Each structure stands twice: as C-alpha cells, then as structure tokens.
C-alpha cells in the first residue's frame, strides 16, 4: 500500500548515511481525487497514472519537517491514514 510513498522518499534521499525512514505526523488535507489536479503537473512530478488519490501530510524526512503530497491507488488506502489520525496522535514511521 505504501510502496509509492517509500519510493518517493527513497528517490529524494540526500546521502547514503541518511536513515531510511519517514515519519508521517498528521494529515493536513485530503483525500483529493486525481481529477482535481492538472494532469501535466502530475506527469512532470512523476506521479504514475494508477495513483488516483492524494493526501497532503506533515512528514519528517532526513530531519526536515515538511508538508508532502502522498499518493494512493484507492480511496480506501488513503482513508487508512486519515482514520489513523482521527483516533491517534502517534506518527506512522515507515522504514524502507
């Protein structure tokens, strides 16, 4: 389910010494359907066509706290994250 998210951060890795993990702290916005975005900008950003739903989430990666778009194939997958943060303040830590 989180394969594209792991690949997204792995491709942004700045050095080989960096920890291979991302901490998702909370959902800022979404889920947003792919049709709400300009298809050309999605292509330029490397978002595969099979990913249909986006969440904007606060994440910590390589010591930086940012808001990032996280893409999912189905609405149900995106709602897993939304529902987690409706009932918990614990971050989700993904290692890759």
LOVO-503736 format. One record per residue (C-alpha): x, y, z; residue in three letters. Coordinates in nm, 4 decimals. Last residue first. Layout:
<recs>
rec X X	Y Y	Z Z	aa Ala
...
</recs>
This chain:
<recs>
rec X 1.2466	Y 0.1265	Z 0.3609	aa Unk
rec X 1.1163	Y 0.2224	Z 0.7024	aa Unk
rec X 0.7807	Y 0.3859	Z 0.7556	aa Unk
rec X 0.7015	Y 0.5550	Z 1.0859	aa Unk
rec X 0.3389	Y 0.6450	Z 1.1425	aa Unk
rec X 0.3003	Y 0.9204	Z 1.3983	aa Unk
rec X 0.1031	Y 0.8712	Z 1.7192	aa Unk
rec X -0.1714	Y 1.1306	Z 1.7678	aa Unk
rec X -0.4397	Y 0.8657	Z 1.7358	aa Unk
rec X -0.8107	Y 0.8269	Z 1.6587	aa Unk
rec X -0.8704	Y 1.0628	Z 1.3668	aa Unk
rec X -0.5033	Y 1.0233	Z 1.2720	aa Unk
rec X -0.5436	Y 0.6539	Z 1.1897	aa Unk
rec X -0.8684	Y 0.7218	Z 1.0040	aa Unk
rec X -0.6993	Y 0.9624	Z 0.7617	aa Unk
rec X -0.4092	Y 0.7212	Z 0.7073	aa Unk
rec X -0.6354	Y 0.4248	Z 0.6287	aa Unk
rec X -0.8562	Y 0.6630	Z 0.4279	aa Unk
rec X -0.5881	Y 0.6919	Z 0.1618	aa Unk
rec X -0.5914	Y 0.3150	Z 0.1065	aa Unk
rec X -0.9720	Y 0.3093	Z 0.0856	aa Unk
rec X -0.9707	Y 0.5905	Z -0.1702	aa Unk
rec X -0.7626	Y 0.3736	Z -0.3981	aa Unk
rec X -0.4269	Y 0.3872	Z -0.5772	aa Unk
rec X -0.2601	Y 0.6173	Z -0.3263	aa Unk
rec X -0.0467	Y 0.9313	Z -0.3421	aa Unk
rec X 0.1191	Y 1.1285	Z -0.0604	aa Unk
rec X 0.1635	Y 1.5008	Z -0.1234	aa Unk
rec X 0.4188	Y 1.6496	Z 0.1178	aa Unk
rec X 0.4128	Y 1.9014	Z 0.4015	aa Unk
rec X 0.7548	Y 1.9466	Z 0.5558	aa Unk
rec X 0.9560	Y 1.8790	Z 0.8735	aa Unk
rec X 1.3209	Y 1.8182	Z 0.7831	aa Unk
rec X 1.5445	Y 1.5811	Z 0.9823	aa Unk
rec X 1.6067	Y 1.3478	Z 0.6893	aa Unk
rec X 1.2310	Y 1.3094	Z 0.6470	aa Unk
rec X 0.9670	Y 1.4339	Z 0.8876	aa Unk
rec X 0.6179	Y 1.4436	Z 0.7444	aa Unk
rec X 0.3116	Y 1.6636	Z 0.7521	aa Unk
rec X 0.0573	Y 1.5178	Z 0.5133	aa Unk
rec X -0.1207	Y 1.6225	Z 0.1974	aa Unk
rec X -0.3335	Y 1.3320	Z 0.0857	aa Unk
rec X -0.3756	Y 1.2333	Z -0.2757	aa Unk
rec X -0.5991	Y 0.9812	Z -0.4518	aa Unk
rec X -0.5793	Y 0.8261	Z -0.8018	aa Unk
rec X -0.2384	Y 0.6606	Z -0.8335	aa Unk
rec X -0.2622	Y 0.4360	Z -1.1413	aa Unk
rec X -0.1457	Y 0.7208	Z -1.3659	aa Unk
rec X 0.2033	Y 0.7295	Z -1.2077	aa Unk
rec X 0.3012	Y 1.0559	Z -1.0328	aa Unk
rec X 0.6364	Y 1.1610	Z -1.1790	aa Unk
rec X 0.6113	Y 1.5291	Z -1.0842	aa Unk
rec X 0.6067	Y 1.6297	Z -1.4531	aa Unk
rec X 0.3225	Y 1.3839	Z -1.5174	aa Unk
rec X 0.1268	Y 1.5223	Z -1.2230	aa Unk
rec X 0.1865	Y 1.8778	Z -1.3485	aa Unk
rec X 0.0582	Y 1.7753	Z -1.6927	aa Unk
rec X -0.2536	Y 1.6148	Z -1.5471	aa Unk
rec X -0.3589	Y 1.9357	Z -1.3705	aa Unk
rec X -0.5045	Y 1.8258	Z -1.0382	aa Unk
rec X -0.8683	Y 1.7905	Z -0.9237	aa Unk
rec X -0.9080	Y 1.4798	Z -1.1420	aa Unk
rec X -0.6637	Y 1.2935	Z -0.9140	aa Unk
rec X -0.9176	Y 1.2888	Z -0.6316	aa Unk
rec X -0.8269	Y 1.4653	Z -0.3074	aa Unk
rec X -0.8222	Y 1.2810	Z 0.0245	aa Unk
rec X -0.7457	Y 1.5217	Z 0.1600	aa Unk
rec X -0.5715	Y 1.7878	Z 0.3623	aa Unk
rec X -0.3243	Y 1.8249	Z 0.6515	aa Unk
rec X -0.2901	Y 1.4587	Z 0.7502	aa Unk
rec X -0.0639	Y 1.4003	Z 1.0508	aa Unk
rec X 0.2895	Y 1.3130	Z 1.1601	aa Unk
rec X 0.4099	Y 1.0782	Z 0.8869	aa Unk
rec X 0.7635	Y 0.9769	Z 0.9840	aa Unk
rec X 0.9919	Y 0.8738	Z 0.7001	aa Unk
rec X 1.2633	Y 0.6140	Z 0.7219	aa Unk
rec X 1.5834	Y 0.5055	Z 0.5523	aa Unk
rec X 1.8154	Y 0.6926	Z 0.7822	aa Unk
rec X 2.0660	Y 0.9032	Z 0.5938	aa Unk
rec X 2.4233	Y 0.7775	Z 0.5581	aa Unk
rec X 2.3769	Y 0.7071	Z 0.1853	aa Unk
rec X 2.3107	Y 1.0732	Z 0.1265	aa Unk
rec X 2.0392	Y 1.3096	Z 0.0042	aa Unk
rec X 1.7493	Y 1.0663	Z -0.0294	aa Unk
rec X 1.4888	Y 1.2085	Z -0.2656	aa Unk
rec X 1.4458	Y 0.8814	Z -0.4611	aa Unk
rec X 1.3947	Y 0.6910	Z -0.1336	aa Unk
rec X 1.1253	Y 0.9430	Z -0.0365	aa Unk
rec X 0.9105	Y 0.8853	Z -0.3458	aa Unk
rec X 0.9881	Y 0.5114	Z -0.3491	aa Unk
rec X 0.8545	Y 0.4734	Z 0.0064	aa Unk
rec X 0.5434	Y 0.6725	Z -0.0816	aa Unk
rec X 0.4916	Y 0.4634	Z -0.3962	aa Unk
rec X 0.5170	Y 0.1403	Z -0.1961	aa Unk
rec X 0.2781	Y 0.2482	Z 0.0811	aa Unk
rec X 0.0000	Y 0.0000	Z 0.0000	aa Unk
</recs>
